[in-house]
Amino acid sequence: MSKENKNMEFINYLFAFTDDVGIFQHSKYGIPDRNHGYTTDDNARALILAVMLYEKSNEKKYLKLIYTYLSFVHYALNEKGMFKNFMSYQREFLETQGSEDCFGRCIWALSRTVSSSAVPQNIKNTCTFILKEASKNIEAITYTRAKAYTIVGLSLLEDSEETFTHIKNLAMSLVEQYRANRSENWHWFEDSITYGNAFFPRALLCAYKSLGKKCYLETAKESMEFLEGIVMKPDFFKPIGCNGWLIKGKEVAAYDEQPIEACEMLYLYMEYYKVTKNKKCLHNALKCFKWYKGENSKQLSLINEGTGACYDGITENGLNLNQGSESIVSYGMAVMIAATIKL
């Protein structure tokens, strides 16, 4: 079996982890844990992966996944244009409105889907409808990550005055927040570095490509280099641990390392490569991908050889053997992106 085909074995687990409602949230080892049901967050991310798979192969089985995940996101839309997030296994949403992060991830997923030339028009029409309903809430976003997810999504849409205005306002608010928190030895948007960190500079790179404003690129570059200095070791990628994160003035938490961070850092390097054409970005992107394969702090592969699934992370004592949706979707995206890298 070729290396590419071996990497694609995650697809079998993706289908096993998805039912007619959507992708499950958590697993007990490799078995869907129905106690935790589903989330819109996970189905939005899974929608992006399904689109990527359909673009690559044009196989109808991936189109079916797109229908499933998009239907979940549509069902999550509330009357205010926001999104409910947590759903029980009984198909009942457990809240009337989810977080702003959930909102941003939905904007990203819907925009990625509607921008795909491979996706059928009826699916695009659904995405456009949801985006129109949600757009009235964009200017009210206050959370930093939600702004970043939304910028990345909006940058994929067709040029329009409304889209440019949203990107400009959100990007400038990120720059202003960065300037307010920046100090001599701390080049970051907040006084802590926690999860989804690579999305901040990535969002500003996307805004720069859309609007060409120099401060977006400068802020993206400086914050990216700061993050890079923390997580890129000489021989491997080491994400900031979720058991304590990195608080300004304190030591970085060593564990647990999570799969989503390797995927998002890979995305960041690919975005930066589009702007700079610096091939070092491609080498670093591959270093992030190889984290899954064992080039990490514990020298352990996160890929289940029997199923192609991705374990939930690296702990101080070894692997977290659960294999939830965030992990498999992050790994699947990383596989798809890494396959495009030509050195």
C-alpha positions in Angstrom: 0.0 0.0 0.0 1.3 3.4 -0.9 2.0 6.0 1.7 -0.9 8.2 0.3 -3.3 5.3 0.5 -2.2 4.5 4.0 -2.8 8.1 5.1 -6.3 8.0 3.6 -7.4 5.1 5.9 -8.9 7.6 8.2 -11.9 7.8 5.9 -13.3 4.4 7.1 -13.3 5.7 10.7 -14.9 9.0 9.6 -17.9 7.0 8.1 -18.0 4.7 11.2 -18.1 7.8 13.4 -21.0 9.4 11.5 -24.6 8.4 11.6 -27.7 9.9 9.8 -27.7 12.8 12.2 -24.0 13.8 12.0 -20.6 13.1 13.4 -20.4 12.0 17.0 -18.6 14.3 19.5 -16.6 11.8 21.6 -15.5 8.2 21.6 -14.8 5.6 24.3 -11.5 4.6 22.8 -12.7 3.9 19.2 -16.4 3.5 19.7 -18.8 6.4 19.4 -19.8 7.6 22.9 -23.5 8.3 22.6 -23.6 9.8 26.1 -22.1 12.9 24.6 -24.2 13.2 21.5 -23.1 15.7 18.8 -22.0 19.3 18.4 -22.4 21.8 15.7 -18.7 22.7 16.1 -17.7 19.2 15.1 -20.2 18.9 12.2 -19.1 22.3 10.8 -15.4 21.1 10.8 -16.5 17.8 9.4 -18.3 19.6 6.6 -15.0 21.2 5.5 -13.3 17.8 5.4 -16.2 16.3 3.4 -15.9 19.1 0.9 -12.1 18.5 0.6 -12.7 14.8 0.1 -15.4 15.4 -2.6 -13.2 17.9 -4.4 -10.4 15.3 -4.6 -12.4 12.3 -5.8 -15.9 13.4 -6.9 -17.3 10.3 -5.2 -20.9 10.3 -4.2 -20.2 8.9 -0.8 -18.5 12.1 0.2 -21.4 14.1 -1.2 -23.6 12.2 1.2 -21.4 13.3 4.1 -21.7 16.9 2.9 -25.5 16.6 3.0 -25.4 15.1 6.5 -23.1 17.7 8.0 -24.7 20.7 6.3 -28.1 19.5 7.3 -26.9 19.5 10.9 -25.6 23.0 10.7 -28.8 24.2 9.1 -30.9 22.5 11.9 -28.6 24.3 14.4 -29.5 27.7 13.1 -31.8 29.6 15.5 -34.3 32.4 14.8 -31.6 35.0 15.7 -29.2 33.8 13.1 -26.9 32.2 15.7 -26.2 28.5 16.1 -27.1 26.0 18.8 -24.2 23.8 19.6 -24.6 20.8 21.9 -27.2 18.1 20.9 -28.0 14.9 22.8 -28.1 11.5 21.3 -31.9 11.9 21.4 -31.6 14.7 18.7 -32.5 17.4 21.2 -30.4 20.6 21.4 -29.3 21.3 24.9 -29.2 25.1 24.5 -30.9 27.8 22.6 -27.7 29.4 21.5 -24.1 28.2 21.4 -20.8 30.1 21.7 -19.5 32.8 19.4 -16.7 30.3 18.6 -19.3 27.9 17.3 -20.7 30.8 15.2 -17.3 31.5 13.7 -16.7 27.9 12.9 -20.0 27.7 11.1 -19.2 30.8 9.0 -15.9 29.2 8.1 -17.5 25.9 7.1 -20.3 27.4 5.1 -18.0 29.8 3.3 -15.6 27.0 2.5 -18.5 25.0 1.1 -20.1 27.7 -1.0 -16.7 28.7 -2.5 -16.1 25.2 -3.8 -16.4 24.7 -7.5 -17.1 21.0 -7.0 -20.2 21.4 -4.8 -23.6 21.2 -6.4 -25.6 24.4 -6.6 -28.4 23.3 -4.3 -25.9 22.8 -1.5 -24.4 26.2 -2.2 -28.0 27.7 -2.1 -28.4 26.3 1.4 -25.1 27.7 2.5 -26.0 31.1 1.1 -29.3 31.1 2.9 -27.7 30.2 6.2 -24.9 32.8 5.7 -27.5 35.5 5.0 -29.3 34.7 8.2 -26.1 34.7 10.2 -24.5 37.8 8.7 -26.6 40.2 10.8 -24.6 38.9 13.8 -21.1 39.4 12.4 -20.5 42.9 13.6 -21.6 42.0 17.1 -18.9 39.3 17.6 -16.7 40.0 20.7 -14.6 36.8 21.1 -11.2 36.8 19.6 -11.3 33.3 18.1 -14.8 33.8 16.7 -13.5 36.9 14.9 -10.6 34.8 13.5 -12.8 31.9 12.3 -15.2 34.4 10.7 -12.4 36.3 8.8 -11.0 33.1 7.4 -14.5 32.1 6.2 -15.4 35.5 4.7 -12.1 35.7 2.8 -13.3 32.7 0.8 -16.5 34.4 -0.4 -16.9 36.4 -3.6 -15.8 40.0 -3.4 -18.5 42.4 -2.2 -18.6 45.7 -0.3 -20.4 44.0 2.6 -17.8 41.2 2.9 -14.9 43.6 2.7 -16.4 45.8 5.4 -16.9 42.8 7.7 -13.3 41.6 7.1 -11.9 45.1 7.7 -13.8 45.7 10.9 -13.0 42.3 12.3 -9.3 42.4 11.3 -8.8 45.8 12.7 -10.3 44.8 16.0 -7.8 41.9 16.1 -4.9 44.3 15.4 -6.1 46.7 18.1 -6.4 43.8 20.6 -2.9 42.6 19.6 -1.5 46.1 20.2 -3.2 46.4 23.6 -1.7 43.1 24.8 1.7 43.3 23.1 4.8 44.0 25.2 8.5 43.6 24.7 8.6 39.9 25.4 5.0 39.0 24.6 3.7 39.3 21.0 0.2 38.0 21.3 -3.5 39.0 21.1 -4.3 38.0 24.7 -2.5 37.5 28.0 -2.7 33.8 27.5 -2.1 31.3 24.7 -4.6 28.5 24.8 -6.3 26.7 21.9 -6.7 27.3 18.2 -3.8 29.7 18.4 -2.7 29.6 14.8 -6.0 30.9 13.6 -5.1 34.4 14.8 -2.2 35.1 12.5 -3.9 33.0 9.8 -7.0 35.2 9.9 -4.9 38.4 9.5 -3.0 36.8 6.5 -6.4 36.1 4.9 -7.5 39.7 5.6 -4.2 40.9 4.1 -4.8 38.9 0.9 -8.4 40.4 0.7 -7.6 44.0 1.5 -3.8 44.4 1.2 -3.6 46.4 4.5 0.1 46.4 5.7 -0.7 46.3 9.4 -2.5 43.0 8.9 0.6 41.4 7.4 2.9 42.9 10.0 0.8 41.7 12.9 0.4 38.3 11.4 4.1 37.9 10.9 5.2 39.1 14.3 2.6 37.0 16.2 3.3 33.9 14.0 7.0 34.2 14.7 6.3 34.5 18.5 4.1 31.4 18.4 6.6 29.6 16.2 9.3 30.2 18.8 7.3 28.4 21.4 5.9 25.4 19.5 8.5 24.6 16.8 11.3 22.7 18.3 14.5 21.8 16.2 13.2 18.3 15.4 9.5 18.3 16.0 6.3 20.3 16.6 5.2 20.6 20.2 1.9 22.3 20.8 1.1 24.1 24.0 -0.5 21.7 26.5 -4.1 22.1 27.4 -3.4 21.2 31.0 -2.6 24.8 32.0 -1.8 26.4 28.6 0.6 29.3 28.5 -0.2 32.3 30.8 1.8 35.4 30.3 4.8 35.4 32.7 4.5 31.7 33.5 5.9 28.5 32.1 4.2 26.8 29.1 2.2 23.7 30.0 3.9 20.6 28.6 0.8 18.4 28.2 -1.7 17.4 26.9 -0.9 18.0 23.3 -4.0 18.0 21.0 -4.3 17.0 17.3 -6.2 20.2 16.3 -3.2 22.3 17.0 -1.0 20.5 14.5 -3.6 20.8 11.8 -4.2 24.5 12.4 -0.4 25.3 12.6 -0.1 23.4 9.3 -2.9 25.6 7.8 -1.0 28.7 9.0 2.2 27.8 7.3 0.4 27.1 4.1 -1.3 30.5 4.3 2.0 32.2 4.9 3.6 30.3 2.0 0.9 31.8 -0.3 1.9 35.3 0.7 5.7 34.9 0.9 6.5 31.8 -1.3 9.2 30.9 1.3 9.7 27.2 1.0 10.7 27.0 4.7 6.9 27.3 5.4 6.4 24.0 3.5 9.0 22.3 5.5 7.5 23.5 8.7 4.0 22.5 7.5 5.3 19.0 7.0 6.9 19.0 10.4 3.4 19.7 11.8 2.0 16.8 9.8 4.7 14.5 11.0 3.6 15.2 14.6 0.8 12.8 14.0 3.2 10.1 12.7 5.5 10.0 15.7 7.8 12.9 15.2 6.7 14.5 18.5 7.8 14.8 22.2 7.0 11.1 23.0 8.0 9.6 19.6 4.6 8.0 19.5 2.3 7.7 16.4 -1.2 9.1 17.0 -2.6 7.0 14.2 -4.4 3.8 15.1 -2.9 1.3 12.7 -6.0 -0.9 12.7 -8.6 1.8 11.9 -6.7 4.9 10.6 -8.3 6.9 13.4 -6.4 9.6 15.3 -5.9 9.4 19.1 -7.1 12.4 21.1 -3.6 13.5 22.1 -0.4 13.1 23.9 -0.4 13.1 27.7 2.5 13.1 30.1 2.1 9.3 30.4 1.6 8.6 26.7 -1.3 8.5 24.3 -4.9 9.4 25.1 -6.5 6.4 23.5 -9.9 8.0 22.9 -10.5 8.9 19.2 -13.1 11.7 19.0 -14.4 13.8 16.1 -12.1 16.8 16.6 -9.1 14.5 16.3 -10.2 12.6 13.2 -11.3 15.7 11.4 -8.1 17.5 12.3 -6.0 14.6 11.1 -8.1 14.2 7.9 -7.7 17.9 7.0 -3.9 17.6 7.7 -3.7 14.6 5.4 -5.5 16.5 2.6 -3.4 19.6 2.9 -0.1 17.8 3.3 -0.7 15.8 0.2 -0.6 19.1 -1.8 2.8 20.1 -0.6 5.5 20.0 -3.3 9.0 20.7 -2.2 
